[in-house]
Amino acid sequence: MALKPEPTAPFHSVQYALRVLESVAGCGGGVTDTEIARDTGLPTAHLSSLLLMLRREGYVEQIGDGAYVIGDSLVVLGSGAPRKAALEARLQDTLSRLRDSVGAAVYISRYIDGEVRITQVADGPLTPAVREWVDFRSSAHASAVGKCLLTQLDQNGRRDHLSRHRIARLTSRTITNERVLFSRLDSQPATVPMLDLQEYAVGTVCAAVPITAGSAVGCLALSLPIEHAHRLRSAAEALNRQAAPLALSLTL
């Protein structure tokens, strides 16, 4: 599998957040935001939003004198053998909160061993998950999840995938021409959510944003029934804002 060289916006945020965590971890007794800014070279406004996100996710804590120290979430994720279970529990909790805040079923998907895999889902009675009427592994060309993952592969990686999973028409909106599909993927801005407007299934709209963590390819996605299609773009924007914290969890 070959990756495209251009990093996404959440990727940049993750790199900056890692620099902040390194600065905080390097001073066991606590470090001020002024010292972090000097150490990382990040602008004050950008640093403030990163520290707010890191505090909200429990990666740093602010002590009595206003200095920052490493938080409990980072300690748990760095605890060796239990790390996988702790990470999955943390991601599931984050997904559940995101589901409730955007009012949609939400998903984490990864591209693993050349296949599209939905690794975690948070849905509910009022936020039903999309019905997998065609195997997600075979429908990357049609789903928001699949297209978002394919945008993170280079041309050879995409062609390899489609040589194993032939393009098929799933609805009247499905793109079935490889050249047109690749053109759409190449023109997709990294900071704009990928949409699926009834391309995978009639009656369902979806959105997905990349959560690249290191060399791994992944995405964060949501689905809505067609009667809530008017909420798709605002929900997708909220989803995009949550991509960086999830990518950071997968990176640590």
Backbone hydrogen bonds in HBPLUS format (Angstrom, degrees):
<---DONOR---> <-ACCEPTOR-->    atom                        ^
c    i                          cat <-CA-CA->   ^        H-A-AA   ^      H-
h    n   atom  resd res      DA  || num        DHA   H-A  angle D-A-AA Bond
n    s   type  num  typ     dist DA aas  dist angle  dist       angle   num
A0154-ASP N   A0002-ALA O   3.05 MM 152  5.73 150.9  2.14 132.6 134.3     1
A0004-LYS N   A0152-GLN O   3.11 MM 148  5.56 156.7  2.17 125.0 127.2     2
A0011-PHE N   A0008-THR O   3.06 MM   3  5.05 118.8  2.45  94.3 109.9     3
A0012-HIS N   A0008-THR O   3.14 MM   4  6.59 150.4  2.23 148.4 155.6     4
A0012-HIS N   A0009-ALA O   3.03 MM   3  5.15 114.8  2.47  99.7 114.6     5
A0013-SER N   A0009-ALA O   3.09 MM   4  6.48 159.4  2.13 153.6 158.9     6
A0014-VAL N   A0010-PRO O   2.87 MM   4  6.13 153.5  1.94 150.3 157.3     7
A0015-GLN N   A0011-PHE O   3.00 MM   4  6.32 158.8  2.05 152.5 157.7     8
A0016-TYR N   A0012-HIS O   3.01 MM   4  6.32 158.2  2.05 153.1 158.9     9
A0017-ALA N   A0013-SER O   2.86 MM   4  6.06 156.4  1.92 146.8 154.0    10
A0018-LEU N   A0014-VAL O   2.87 MM   4  6.12 154.5  1.93 151.3 157.8    11
A0019-ARG N   A0015-GLN O   3.14 MM   4  6.41 148.2  2.24 140.3 148.3    12
A0020-VAL N   A0016-TYR O   3.03 MM   4  6.40 150.5  2.12 146.4 154.4    13
A0021-LEU N   A0017-ALA O   2.90 MM   4  6.21 160.3  1.94 152.0 157.2    14
A0022-GLU N   A0018-LEU O   2.92 MM   4  6.11 153.9  1.98 145.7 152.7    15
A0023-SER N   A0019-ARG O   3.07 MM   4  6.28 151.5  2.16 141.4 148.7    16
A0024-VAL N   A0020-VAL O   2.94 MM   4  6.27 158.2  1.98 152.8 158.6    17
A0025-ALA N   A0021-LEU O   2.80 MM   4  5.91 165.5  1.82 151.8 156.4    18
A0026-GLY N   A0022-GLU O   3.03 MM   4  6.03 136.1  2.23 136.4 146.9    19
A0027-CYS N   A0024-VAL O   3.17 MM   3  5.61 163.3  2.20 111.5 116.7    20
A0030-GLY N   A0027-CYS O   3.04 MM   3  5.57 167.8  2.06 122.3 125.7    21
A0031-VAL N   A0068-TYR O   3.04 MM  37  5.20 145.8  2.16 129.2 138.8    22
A0068-TYR N   A0031-VAL O   2.78 MM  37  5.20 170.0  1.79 134.8 136.9    23
A0036-ILE N   A0032-THR O   2.93 MM   4  6.24 153.1  2.00 148.8 157.1    24
A0037-ALA N   A0033-ASP O   2.89 MM   4  6.04 159.1  1.93 144.6 149.9    25
A0038-ARG N   A0034-THR O   3.04 MM   4  6.27 156.3  2.10 142.8 149.1    26
A0039-ASP N   A0035-GLU O   2.88 MM   4  6.02 152.8  1.96 143.1 151.1    27
A0040-THR N   A0036-ILE O   2.81 MM   4  5.93 157.7  1.86 155.3 160.4    28
A0041-GLY N   A0037-ALA O   2.76 MM   4  5.35 145.0  1.88 138.9 148.1    29
A0047-LEU N   A0043-PRO O   2.89 MM   4  6.08 162.7  1.92 159.6 165.4    30
A0048-SER N   A0044-THR O   2.89 MM   4  6.07 155.6  1.95 152.4 158.3    31
A0049-SER N   A0045-ALA O   3.36 MM   4  6.65 158.1  2.41 144.4 148.3    32
A0050-LEU N   A0046-HIS O   3.09 MM   4  6.35 155.2  2.15 148.2 155.4    33
A0051-LEU N   A0047-LEU O   2.85 MM   4  6.06 163.6  1.88 157.5 161.4    34
A0052-LEU N   A0048-SER O   3.01 MM   4  6.17 151.9  2.09 142.5 150.4    35
A0053-MET N   A0049-SER O   3.04 MM   4  6.26 157.6  2.09 143.0 148.5    36
A0054-LEU N   A0050-LEU O   2.84 MM   4  6.09 162.7  1.87 153.3 158.5    37
A0055-ARG N   A0051-LEU O   2.86 MM   4  5.98 150.4  1.95 144.4 151.9    38
A0056-ARG N   A0052-LEU O   2.95 MM   4  6.12 160.6  1.98 146.2 152.0    39
A0057-GLU N   A0053-MET O   2.94 MM   4  6.17 151.5  2.03 149.0 156.4    40
A0059-TYR N   A0054-LEU O   2.83 MM   5  5.12 139.4  1.99 160.1 162.0    41
A0060-VAL N   A0054-LEU O   3.36 MM   6  5.71 150.5  2.45 117.3 116.6    42
A0058-GLY N   A0055-ARG O   3.06 MM   3  5.01 152.4  2.13 100.1 108.7    43
A0073-SER N   A0058-GLY O   3.07 MM  15  5.08 142.6  2.21 139.3 139.9    44
A0071-GLY N   A0059-TYR O   2.75 MM  12  4.51 167.6  1.76 116.8 112.6    45
A0061-GLU N   A0069-VAL O   2.80 MM   8  5.36 157.2  1.85 151.3 157.2    46
A0069-VAL N   A0061-GLU O   2.85 MM   8  5.36 157.9  1.90 154.0 161.4    47
A0063-ILE N   A0067-ALA O   2.91 MM   4  5.66 157.3  1.96 162.1 168.1    48
A0066-GLY N   A0063-ILE O   2.85 MM   3  5.46 161.0  1.88 129.5 132.6    49
A0075-VAL N   A0071-GLY O   3.34 MM   4  6.66 154.1  2.41 145.4 152.9    50
A0076-VAL N   A0072-ASP O   2.94 MM   4  6.21 160.3  1.98 157.2 161.3    51
A0077-LEU N   A0073-SER O   3.05 MM   4  6.24 163.2  2.08 147.3 151.8    52
A0078-GLY N   A0074-LEU O   3.13 MM   4  6.16 125.7  2.44 135.2 147.6    53
A0078-GLY N   A0075-VAL O   3.26 MM   3  5.25 140.3  2.42  94.7 105.9    54
A0079-SER N   A0076-VAL O   3.20 MM   3  5.28 154.2  2.27 116.4 114.5    55
A0083-ARG N   A0080-GLY O   2.91 MM   3  5.47 159.4  1.95 125.8 131.1    56
A0086-ALA N   A0082-PRO O   2.95 MM   4  6.09 162.9  1.98 160.5 166.3    57
A0087-LEU N   A0083-ARG O   2.76 MM   4  5.92 157.0  1.81 155.4 161.5    58
A0088-GLU N   A0084-LYS O   2.96 MM   4  6.17 166.4  1.98 152.2 155.5    59
A0089-ALA N   A0085-ALA O   2.98 MM   4  6.11 160.5  2.02 146.6 152.2    60
A0090-ARG N   A0086-ALA O   2.92 MM   4  6.05 154.4  1.99 142.9 150.5    61
A0091-LEU N   A0087-LEU O   2.84 MM   4  6.05 164.7  1.86 156.4 160.2    62
A0092-GLN N   A0088-GLU O   2.89 MM   4  6.04 157.1  1.95 145.8 152.5    63
A0093-ASP N   A0089-ALA O   2.97 MM   4  6.15 155.3  2.03 144.4 150.9    64
A0094-THR N   A0090-ARG O   2.95 MM   4  6.21 158.1  2.00 148.6 154.7    65
A0095-LEU N   A0091-LEU O   2.81 MM   4  6.04 158.0  1.86 149.9 156.2    66
A0096-SER N   A0092-GLN O   2.91 MM   4  6.09 155.1  1.98 145.8 152.4    67
A0097-ARG N   A0093-ASP O   3.06 MM   4  6.31 158.1  2.10 147.8 153.1    68
A0098-LEU N   A0094-THR O   2.92 MM   4  6.12 154.1  1.99 146.2 154.1    69
A0099-ARG N   A0095-LEU O   2.75 MM   4  5.97 156.3  1.80 150.7 157.3    70
A0100-ASP N   A0096-SER O   3.10 MM   4  6.34 158.3  2.15 144.3 149.1    71
A0101-SER N   A0097-ARG O   2.99 MM   4  6.19 149.2  2.09 143.2 152.0    72
A0102-VAL N   A0098-LEU O   2.95 MM   4  6.07 158.8  1.99 156.6 160.2    73
A0103-GLY N   A0099-ARG O   2.83 MM   4  5.52 129.3  2.09 137.4 149.8    74
A0104-ALA N   A0099-ARG O   3.35 MM   5  5.30 144.3  2.49 131.2 140.0    75
A0223-SER N   A0105-ALA O   3.04 MM 118  5.58 143.8  2.18 146.1 153.5    76
A0106-VAL N   A0122-ALA O   3.05 MM  16  5.41 161.5  2.09 147.3 150.6    77
A0122-ALA N   A0106-VAL O   2.91 MM  16  5.41 157.4  1.97 157.6 159.2    78
A0107-TYR N   A0221-ALA O   2.84 MM 114  5.04 151.9  1.92 137.4 140.7    79
A0221-ALA N   A0107-TYR O   2.93 MM 114  5.04 162.6  1.96 142.7 146.6    80
A0108-ILE N   A0120-GLN O   2.88 MM  12  5.19 155.9  1.93 148.3 149.8    81
A0119-THR N   A0108-ILE O   2.84 MM  11  5.75 140.6  2.00 144.4 157.2    82
A0120-GLN N   A0108-ILE O   3.36 MM  12  5.19 158.6  2.41 139.3 138.7    83
A0109-SER N   A0219-CYS O   2.95 MM 110  5.33 166.1  1.97 154.1 157.5    84
A0219-CYS N   A0109-SER O   2.85 MM 110  5.33 148.0  1.95 149.7 152.7    85
A0110-ARG N   A0117-ARG O   2.84 MM   7  5.40 156.0  1.89 157.5 163.4    86
A0117-ARG N   A0110-ARG O   2.93 MM   7  5.40 154.4  2.00 161.6 169.1    87
A0111-TYR N   A0217-VAL O   2.93 MM 106  5.49 160.0  1.97 152.3 150.8    88
A0112-ILE N   A0115-GLU O   2.92 MM   3  5.32 141.8  2.07 159.2 156.0    89
A0115-GLU N   A0112-ILE O   3.01 MM   3  5.32 146.9  2.12 109.0 118.9    90
A0124-GLY N   A0127-THR O   3.09 MM   3  4.85 147.5  2.20 112.3 116.9    91
A0127-THR N   A0124-GLY O   3.02 MM   3  4.85 140.3  2.19  97.2 109.3    92
A0133-TRP N   A0131-ARG O   2.86 MM   2  5.65 125.1  2.16 112.6  96.1    93
A0138-SER N   A0135-ASP O   2.87 MM   3  5.43 146.0  1.99 115.4 125.1    94
A0139-SER N   A0136-PHE O   3.29 MM   3  5.11 161.7  2.33  99.3 104.7    95
A0142-ALA N   A0139-SER O   3.01 MM   3  5.48 156.6  2.07 113.9 121.1    96
A0143-SER N   A0139-SER O   3.17 MM   4  6.37 155.0  2.24 161.6 168.9    97
A0147-LYS N   A0143-SER O   2.95 MM   4  6.10 171.1  1.95 153.3 156.0    98
A0148-CYS N   A0144-ALA O   2.91 MM   4  5.93 155.6  1.97 145.8 153.0    99
A0149-LEU N   A0145-VAL O   3.03 MM   4  6.30 153.9  2.10 150.0 157.0   100
A0150-LEU N   A0146-GLY O   2.87 MM   4  6.11 158.0  1.91 150.9 157.8   101
A0151-THR N   A0147-LYS O   2.95 MM   4  6.17 144.4  2.08 145.3 153.5   102
A0152-GLN N   A0149-LEU O   3.06 MM   3  5.45 145.4  2.18 106.7 116.7   103
A0153-LEU N   A0150-LEU O   3.04 MM   3  5.24 165.0  2.07 110.6 115.3   104
A0158-ARG N   A0154-ASP O   2.95 MM   4  6.26 157.1  2.00 156.9 163.7   105
A0159-ARG N   A0155-GLN O   2.90 MM   4  6.12 166.3  1.91 153.1 157.0   106
A0160-ASP N   A0156-ASN O   2.89 MM   4  6.02 155.9  1.95 146.9 153.7   107
A0161-HIS N   A0157-GLY O   3.06 MM   4  6.27 156.5  2.11 141.2 147.3   108
A0162-LEU N   A0158-ARG O   2.92 MM   4  6.24 166.9  1.93 158.9 161.4   109
A0163-SER N   A0159-ARG O   2.84 MM   4  5.95 132.3  2.07 141.7 154.1   110
A0164-ARG N   A0161-HIS O   3.06 MM   3  5.42 141.7  2.21 104.7 115.4   111
A0165-HIS N   A0161-HIS O   2.91 MM   4  6.15 134.4  2.12 140.9 155.0   112
A0174-THR N   A0171-THR O   3.27 MM   3  5.42 163.7  2.30 107.5 112.4   113
A0181-LEU N   A0177-ASN O   2.90 MM   4  6.14 160.9  1.94 156.3 162.5   114
A0182-PHE N   A0178-GLU O   2.89 MM   4  6.10 168.9  1.90 156.7 158.6   115
A0183-SER N   A0179-ARG O   3.02 MM   4  6.15 152.2  2.09 142.4 150.4   116
A0184-ARG N   A0180-VAL O   2.97 MM   4  6.23 155.0  2.03 148.6 154.9   117
A0185-LEU N   A0181-LEU O   2.94 MM   4  6.25 158.1  1.99 152.2 158.7   118
A0186-ASP N   A0182-PHE O   2.88 MM   4  6.05 159.5  1.92 149.1 154.3   119
A0187-SER N   A0183-SER O   3.07 MM   4  6.19 142.1  2.22 141.8 151.2   120
A0188-GLN N   A0185-LEU O   3.32 MM   3  5.32 159.6  2.36 101.8 107.7   121
A0192-VAL N   A0189-PRO O   3.15 MM   3  5.39 166.8  2.16 112.3 116.3   122
A0194-MET N   A0208-ALA O   2.78 MM  14  5.10 159.5  1.82 164.5 159.0   123
A0208-ALA N   A0194-MET O   2.82 MM  14  5.10 141.3  1.97 141.2 152.4   124
A0196-ASP N   A0206-CYS O   2.92 MM  10  4.93 150.9  2.00 139.0 135.5   125
A0206-CYS N   A0196-ASP O   2.90 MM  10  4.93 153.8  1.97 137.0 145.2   126
A0198-GLN N   A0204-THR O   3.24 MM   6  5.44 130.6  2.50 146.1 153.4   127
A0204-THR N   A0201-ALA O   3.32 MM   3  5.77 150.6  2.41 136.8 133.2   128
A0226-ILE N   A0203-GLY O   2.85 MM  23  4.83 148.1  1.95 127.8 125.2   129
A0205-VAL N   A0224-LEU O   2.92 MM  19  5.40 168.3  1.94 162.7 166.6   130
A0224-LEU N   A0205-VAL O   2.82 MM  19  5.40 159.1  1.86 164.3 168.8   131
A0207-ALA N   A0222-LEU O   3.08 MM  15  5.50 151.7  2.16 144.9 149.1   132
A0222-LEU N   A0207-ALA O   2.89 MM  15  5.50 149.8  1.98 156.5 162.1   133
A0209-VAL N   A0220-LEU O   2.83 MM  11  5.39 156.6  1.88 153.4 160.8   134
A0220-LEU N   A0209-VAL O   2.82 MM  11  5.39 158.5  1.86 160.8 166.4   135
A0211-ILE N   A0218-GLY O   2.95 MM   7  5.12 167.7  1.97 116.5 117.4   136
A0216-ALA N   A0213-ALA O   3.05 MM   3  5.36 150.6  2.14 135.5 132.1   137
A0228-HIS N   A0225-PRO O   2.84 MM   3  5.67 165.6  1.86 129.3 134.3   138
A0229-ALA N   A0226-ILE O   3.02 MM   3  4.96 159.1  2.07 114.1 113.0   139
A0231-ARG N   A0228-HIS O   2.92 MM   3  5.67 163.6  1.95 123.2 128.6   140
A0232-LEU N   A0229-ALA O   3.05 MM   3  5.19 164.3  2.08 110.7 115.7   141
A0235-ALA N   A0231-ARG O   2.95 MM   4  6.01 160.7  1.99 158.3 164.6   142
A0236-ALA N   A0232-LEU O   2.78 MM   4  5.93 152.1  1.86 149.8 158.4   143
A0237-GLU N   A0233-ARG O   2.98 MM   4  6.20 148.6  2.08 143.6 151.2   144
A0238-ALA N   A0234-SER O   3.12 MM   4  6.40 155.5  2.18 143.6 149.6   145
A0239-LEU N   A0235-ALA O   2.88 MM   4  6.14 150.5  1.96 144.4 153.5   146
A0240-ASN N   A0236-ALA O   2.88 MM   4  6.13 152.9  1.95 145.2 152.0   147
A0241-ARG N   A0237-GLU O   3.14 MM   4  6.45 147.3  2.25 142.7 150.5   148
A0242-GLN N   A0239-LEU O   3.00 MM   3  5.25 138.2  2.18 102.6 114.7   149
A0243-ALA N   A0240-ASN O   3.23 MM   3  5.24 159.2  2.27 102.2 108.6   150
A0246-LEU N   A0242-GLN O   3.44 MM   4  6.64 163.3  2.47 149.6 154.0   151
A0247-ALA N   A0243-ALA O   2.88 MM   4  6.06 160.1  1.92 155.0 161.4   152
A0248-LEU N   A0244-ALA O   2.85 MM   4  6.04 153.8  1.92 153.4 160.9   153
A0249-SER N   A0245-PRO O   3.08 MM   4  6.34 154.1  2.15 141.8 147.9   154
A0250-LEU N   A0246-LEU O   3.09 MM   4  6.41 153.2  2.16 147.5 154.3   155
A0251-THR N   A0247-ALA O   2.97 MM   4  6.16 131.1  2.21 139.6 153.2   156
A0251-THR N   A0248-LEU O   3.06 MM   3  4.97 130.5  2.32  94.0 107.9   157
A0252-LEU N   A0248-LEU O   3.05 MM   4  6.23 153.0  2.12 157.1 161.6   158
